[in-house]
Amino acid sequence: MPVQVFTLHEGSYSVDSTKKFIPFDSTKDNPKDRPASLFIHVQPFLIKLDDQLILLDTGLGYSDENGELHLHKNIKNAGFDPQDIDWVLMSHLHFDHSGGMVHHFGDKMELSFPNATYVMQRGEWQTAFTSASSSYHTPIFEFLQRNAQLKFVEDSGKLTHQISFEHTGAHCPDHQVFLIEDGIDKVFFGGDVLPEPEELIRKFIAKYDFDGRKAMELRAEFGKKAVQNNWKCLFYHSKYKSQAFIEMEGDRFKVV
């Protein structure tokens, strides 16, 4: 069976200098009412690989009016049970990617995926405890440290014979990306080094990256590899195309 990929769309949000993510509905909300804000889309991915269920990043961890995680609801809508997730692969630990590792309800917290192994770069884990940045929500990681099955990786390598990770830095010092392959299909998750297909088409240095020039160079490098190796690319912050293949049109990338 081919690798199955499900986009788990958590919603669209505005975020300003306070680093608070406020739901944004383009059909009724006016962006002019939210000056100096970035508007982003958040969508983790679920992958069915043989008998394994893999989650790529975990979103903000927001719940509906009944207290159910949007992420859990999306996984159920895809036909799976959140209790059956085997791996939670983290590109990095900024809140919009890591909030859903836990489930807040009332004044309590529990693991969103109690039977999974949470995988992250050791350096990123250490940064999550020591950084002064509000992008890291330390209570989440303190709870994981006491309750979760954690696996720390370093540099680049293989998690299993089908799952590879590569330490990239660039967006934050210990960001990583993942390549999942079953011998036929190849699925690439670029996290926030390649969060949108538009960033392949437009070459620019982003202010939100720790090393903007390196991130720009990596986007081009991964784009070329995606063309050469027929990778399906997953775009965590894309507005229009969350899953796409990449082709070359002359010397420019084309998203298909």
N, C-alpha and C positions, 0 to 999 in steps of 0.2 A: 504494500500500500504506500502511495506517495506521502511525503511529509505534509501534514495538514496544518495550516496556519490560520488562526482566528484573531481578528483585530478586536480588542476589548475597549471600545471607545468610552472613556470616562467623562468627556465633556469638553467644553471650551471655557476659557477663563481669561480674565485680565489680571495682571500682576504689576504693581508699582514698586516704589522704593522700599515699601514696608515688607515686601516679599510675601504678602498675603494673596492667596489665589481666590478670586471672586468669580462665581459662575457668570458667564456672559452668553446671552442669547441674541444672536444677530437679528432675529426677527422682531425683537421688541426693545433691545437695549441699544443706546446710542453711544458709540465709542467716544464722542466728544464730551460725554459726561464723566469720562475716566481719563483725564489728562495725564500725560507722562507715564502711560501704561503700555506694557507689552501685551499682546493678545496671543494666547497659545492654545493649542489643542493637545490633549493628553490621552494616549492610547497605548497601554501595555499590549503584549501579544501572548497568546497561548499556542503552544506547538504540541501536536500529537506525533510522536516519533516512535514507531513500533509500539511497544507496550509502555512507553514513558510519556508523562505529561510535564511539559516544561513551560514555566512562566518567565517572560522577559520583562523585567522591571515591574513595579507594582502600583504605579499611579499615586494619587494623592491620598487614597484611603478614605474618601468621603462616602457617607451613607445616605440612603433615602429616608423619607419621613417615618418609615417603620423601623429604622435602625439597621437595615441590611446594607452591607457594603455594595456599592455599584459594581465593584470588581467581582464579588461573589455572584451577583445576579447575572453579569455578563458571561461568566464561566458556565453557569447553569443554562443560560440561553443557548450556549454553544453545544450543550448536550453532555456536560461533564460535571463532576462533583469537586468542589474546591478541596475537599478532604483528600482527594486522590492526586494532588499535585506532588510530583517527585522532586523537581528542581525549581528553585527560584533563583534565576541568574540576574545579578545586579550589575548594570553598566557602571553606576556610581550611586552615591547616597544622598544627593540633593533631594529635598522634600517632595518635589513633584514626581520623583521616580521611586521613592522609598516609603512614602506615607502609608501605602497599602500593605506593607509587610506586617502591620498589626491592625487590629480592629478596635477602635474606641467605641464604647457604648456606655453612656452615662459617665460615671467617674472611673470606669474600669477599662482594662485593656486586655486583649487576648491575642494570641498568634492567629493571623489570617490563614496560615497554611501549616498546621501543627505537625503534619507528617512529611513535610518537605525539608530538603537541605537547602539552606540559603548560602549562595556562593558570591563572594566579593573579594576584591583585592585587599590584601592585608593593609597596605598603606592607606587606602581609602577609609577602611574601618578605623584606623588610628586617627586620621584627620577628622572623622566624624565626632570624636571625643575631645579633640584639642582645638578645633577651629573656632574662631570667634564669629564666623559667618552665620547669619540667621537662616541660610540655606540648609543647615544641618539641624535636625530636631533630636537632640541628644537623648531625651527620655525614651524614644523608640529604640535606640540602640542599647540602652541600659536594660530595657525589658528583653530584647533579643538575647543579650549576653547571658541572662539568667534562665531563659526558657526555650530558646530555639536551637536546632541543630545547625551549626555554622561550619562552613568550610572556607578557609582563607587560601587564596592562591596568590602567587607572586610572579611578576614578569609575564611571560607568554607561555602557553603550553596546551595540553589536552586535559580536559576534565574526564572524558570517556573517549572511546575510539570514534565517536560520532560528534562530539562537542569540543570545539577548540575555542580558546580565549586568547586575546592579544591585548597587552598593556599598551595603551596609546598615549596616556596623558592628554595634553592639549586643552580639553574642556575644563578639566580639573587635573591636578597632578597625577592622580592614580585612576583615571578613567580606563575602562576596558570595553572591547567589542567582542562579539561572539559569531562563530560560524558553525552552523549545524548541517550535517550532511549524512545521507544514508546510502551513498554509493551511486545515487541517481540525482536526487534533488539537493540543492545547496541553498541554504537560507542564511542571510547575513543581517545581523542586527548591530547598527552603528551607534546606538544610544544617542548622546548629544554631540558626538563628533560628526555624525551624519543624520541629523534629526528631521530634515525635510528634503524632498527631491529638488526643491528650488535652489538649495545650496550647492547642488551639482551644476546647475545651469548658470548661476550667477557666482562669479568668483569675488569673494570679499573677505575681509578680516572682521570678525564679529567681536564687539566689545564685551559680550558676556562670556567669552572663553578666557581661560587662564593664560593660554598661549595662542592667540588668534592666528598668527602666521602659521604655526604648526598645524592647527586645526584645518585651515584652508588647504594646506598641502596634503594633509591626510584625506580630506574629502576627494581631492582629485585622484589620489593614489587608490583609494577604495573604489571610486567610480570606474577606473580603468580595470581593476581586478574583477569588478562585477560584470563588465562587458566581456572580458576574456574568458571568464569561468562560468558565465550564465547564472550568476547569483540572483535569487529573489531577494530584494532589499526591503527591509521593514523600517518605516519612518515613524518614529514615536510622536513627533510633534506636527505631522503633516495635516494640512487642512483638507486636501482633496484626495491624494493617493497614499494610502498607508502601506500598500504592498505594490511593488513594481519591479520590472526588469529594466536594465539600462542598456541602451545601444549608443553607437557613435553616429553622428550625422556630420560628416566632414571632420572637423576638429572639436566639435561640441558634443556634449552629452545630450541624449534624448531619453526621456522617461516614458516607458511604455507599459 
